[in-house]
Structure formats: structure tokens, C-alpha cells
Amino acid sequence: MSVAAVRPVNALLPEDLVVVYNQNMPESKDVAQYYALKRGVPISNLVGVDVPESEDILRVDYEANMTPPIRSVIKKRMLIGHNPAILLVYGIPLRIEGISKPELYKQYEELTDDKVGEYKRLVQQQGRQLEKLINKGQITTIIYEKQNIESISTLEIIKSVNKTTLKASEYLNKYVSSLEMETYSNVVSLLFRMTGMSPIVNNVKNQISLMEDKDRIIFLLNNNLLKFNAILNNELTEIQFRGFTPEKAIEVSTTVRMVNGVVGELLFWEAQRTKKNAEMTSASVDSELTLVLATDFQLSNWLLNPFLEKCDNFPGIELLRRKTIMVGRLDASSPDVAKRMVDDAMETEKAGLAGTVYIDARGPDDVNNKDSYERYDEHLRRLHSIVKSKSSMPVVLDNCPELFPEKSCPDAALYAGWYSLAKYVDSFEWKKGAVGFHIASSEASTLKQPNSQVWCKRMIEEGVAATLGPVSEPYLSAFPLPDVFFPLLMTGKLTLLETYFRSIPHISWCIIIIGDPLYTPFKNNPAIDLDSLEQNVDNDT
């Protein structure tokens, strides 16, 4: 974890928040105004939207009634130099209902099957030609003689092709002075078609590294190949984070070919074929609104969150982040409870959050079973180690399959644990300003149903100031890692919303963060020293 990961360049401020309320519910506007008054958000940043009072909204209504007014205000704030974020308040629906396009996805599956077969044959053909050129007419790789290429896995083909292109590059470097121009041109042409401009660009960059500073600057300013490559790589980065609709696949594949050749395009189509385009087009309103400035993005499944630290060095990532909006929610079973969360957050910030950290893992480390559940358990146990070694806060780890018994957790300040699906266990005496989350599949599926026992709703009712959870099945990989989320929060350097977006893996998906987005419980009394935390992470890596 780098210093930049914890100290944002543009820290979230009250004037950055665009507060969205349901214009059909007076209680919703009341909560928005209450929050704006308490936190000093300009009244011009409040946006009323025409949405139903239910916890679900149709996508057509979401796109027609929610996004246009929000997008308008976001753009205005950006024009005057702000880095806007969105706060949804009590009364805004939780979920966007999915849409169905079975015929489109069936056609897309047929297209990807055809393209994989086509590019297997093309890669085999070009690989055979290249081997003949560099081996004086001989074929030394058996795969190029296979007749039924469709039966060979893409991975096997790629391994053979990579060996051939590597031999070709070495051959050029070794024999370039004695090669006939025609042979040289044919080898270079095939390499370019097979692997795109990436190897050429890498070679140019290696040459640049050997230049004097003055010559390097002049070369970079005048080299159109590097400029063109940078533009295409920025496009690919955006595609990686935004995805694309099936209608755009052919267009995207041409960009892939220019950068990575027909080998890259084969891998592209193979990835499309193996990717499950099941019609998982529903999402939380909050997570979908991160893309309110995007004009075209993939609806099925989830998208990678560009705010993650591992994305810091991606080409064009800062531009992409400016076009991705952090979204939080101030919501509860009643307007009064939502207001109480703000009051508790602001009061806690003054004195600082104190109390015990409770961590509820599923059981002892099973060295023979490293599935996703066991790996997540390891992150819970690692959180325990970090807090125990880097913080003075008391920490309790339950490393048994059973949950903490009822009434067994006094002075609870922070909590992470699992697994009791939609059945809250009253184990905690929550400290004012407490933050915690329970890892299960539907714990934010409702915040309003009176008899529901989902954890987000019940934790808020019982006193926490902030929590997070999914509005529908998210899969385990969608949850923030507890040993990232909580240590970041405990440094006091990030607000609740910034902490969440530095740790949540996906956007355009199911999980939401609930609480005052500006809440910084350890602002005045950090529970973990920043330098100590970074040293710990560096040692682990």
C-alpha cells in the first residue's frame, strides 16, 4: 500500500457532495436538507428526482428520471473545479431491476464461437509461415501441422505461438545484417500482424532508455508511434473498466488487434466466449450511479472499480477516475434513524471512536482447503493480526464456526464477520459511531421491511453509524477485504466513502455503503499509524 493510496490528492469535501432525494417523499427531502445543514453542503447541490417510493426501480425509469438531473449537476460541479461525489438519502430506491435480451446474448455466443475458431486457424497459419521463414522451410512445432485445429485448446496454441514469435525476434536480432531484405520484411510483417505494435513499442522504449535526456525529450515529442500506442492503450484501459455491449464487440476487437495482433484478438474472443453473459443486469442504484457520466458500458455482471490501489499504474487511470463518481447512501428504516447516523458520526469525530474490534471468522485454517471461503477467512485473521500489532484498540477474534453468542460483545466499535444469512444475531453493544459489516448474500436487500432481520437494517437500528452490504447476491469476491477496509479507516486519513472506494472490488454491481460519506471516525485520534501500516503492507508484498 503506497502513501498515495492513503492520502488522496483531492480529499472529499462537503461542497463536493451532490445530495439526491426522492421528490415524491417530503421525508426524503427533509433528510437531504438536514444533512446539508449539518455538514455545510451548498443547498444548490441538492437534487430531487422523480422515483417510486419502493426499494426497486425499473431500468427504464432509472435512465429516464434519475440519471439526467444528477448528471447535469455533476457536470456543473466539475466545470467549476470540484471533484463531485453523490449521496443518496432516505427514499431513493435500492435496486435497479434487470432487463432481458435472450436473443441478443444467444447471437453473441454464436459469434464468439465462430470468431475463436476463425482466429485459431489464422494464428496457426501465420505461425506456420513464420516458422518456415526462420527455420529455412522447416516446421519444428507439431501444432502447426494439426488438421483439426478447433480441437486444440487456445492456451496450447498461444504457448506454441509465443515460442515461435520469441524465436523470430531473436533471429532478427542475431541475423539482421545478413538477412535478405525480402526475408527480413516478411518476418517483420508477420510478427507485426501476429503480435501487434506492443513489441515494437517496447523495443523503442528500450532504445529511448539509452538516450541522453535532451535527445529523449525530442524523440518523445516527435514519435507518432508512441503517441498512437498511448491513445489505443487508453482506449483499452477504458474498455477494461467499462466493458462493452455485445453490439460493440467487433469494434473493440479491431483495437485489440492493432495493439496485440491476431494473437491478442484470439485471446479476446476466447475471453468473450468463456465470460458468462448471463443476464445479471440488475444492480444497486448506488453502484450503477458511479457510471452516471459514462455513455456506453457493459450491463451484464460487474465492472472493475478503478479507484482500487492495484489500478494506480494503469494507462489513463486518472482520467477514468475523474469520470467515475463515488456514491454513498444515508438511509435507514426511518428518517429519524438516518438523521441519528449523521449526528452520531459528527459527535464521534470530535472525541474519536474508541472500543473493541470484533472479528468473527468461520473456523481454523484448513491447509488442505484453500477455496474462496477459506481465503476470505484468512483476510479476517490477517485483520486481527494487523489490529493486534499496529493498534492499541482491543481486538477479539472468534475463529470458530459459531457466531458470537448473543450479548457477548460489549463496547463494539468495529466489526467484520460471517455467516448468518438475513438473520441478525444480537451479539453487540454498539458504541456510538460504530462501523461494521456482515459478509452474507442479502444483508442490504431491504432497509424498510418491518420484520426483516437482514444485518444492515438491524445493525443500523441497533446503533451503528455505518455499514455496507449487498442488495442482492453479489458473490464473495464482491466484498471489500476486511484487512484493507478497516486499516485504511483506522488511519484517519480517509473518509468513509473514500475508504470504501479504495477497497470495494466492483462497480455497477450489488454492494452499497450506508452512512455519512464524510464520516472520519479516527480523524483526530488515528488508531493505526500511517507509516506503520505502509511498512507492514510493504513487508507482506
Secondary structure, 3 states (H helix, E strand, C coil): CCHHHHCCCCCCCHHHEEEEEECCCHHHHHHHHHHHHHHCCCHHHEEEECCCCCCEECHHHHHHHHHHHHHHHHHHHHHCCCCCEEEEECCCCCEECCCCCHHHHHHHHHHHHHHHHHHHHHHHHHHHHHHHHHCCCCCCCHHHHCCCHHHCCHHHHHHHHHHHHHHHHHHHHHHCCCCCHHHHHHHHHHHHHHHCCHHHHHHHHHHHHCCCHHHHHHHHHHCHHHHHHHHHHHHHHHHHHHCCCHHHHHHHHHHHHHHHHHHHHHHHHHHHHHCCCCCCCCEEHHHHHCCCCCCCCCCCCCEECCCCHHHCCCCCHHHHHHCCCCEEEECCCCHHHHHHHHHHHHHHHHHCCCCEEEEECCCCCCCCCCCHHHHHHHHHHHHHHHHHHHCCCCEEEECCCCCCCCCCEEEEEEEEECCCCCCCCCCEEEEEEEEEEECCCCCCCCCCCCCCCCHHHHHHHHCCCEEEEECCCCCHHHCCCHHHHHHHHHCCCCCHHHHHHCCCCEECCCEEEECCCCCCCCCCCCCCCHHHHHHHHHHHC
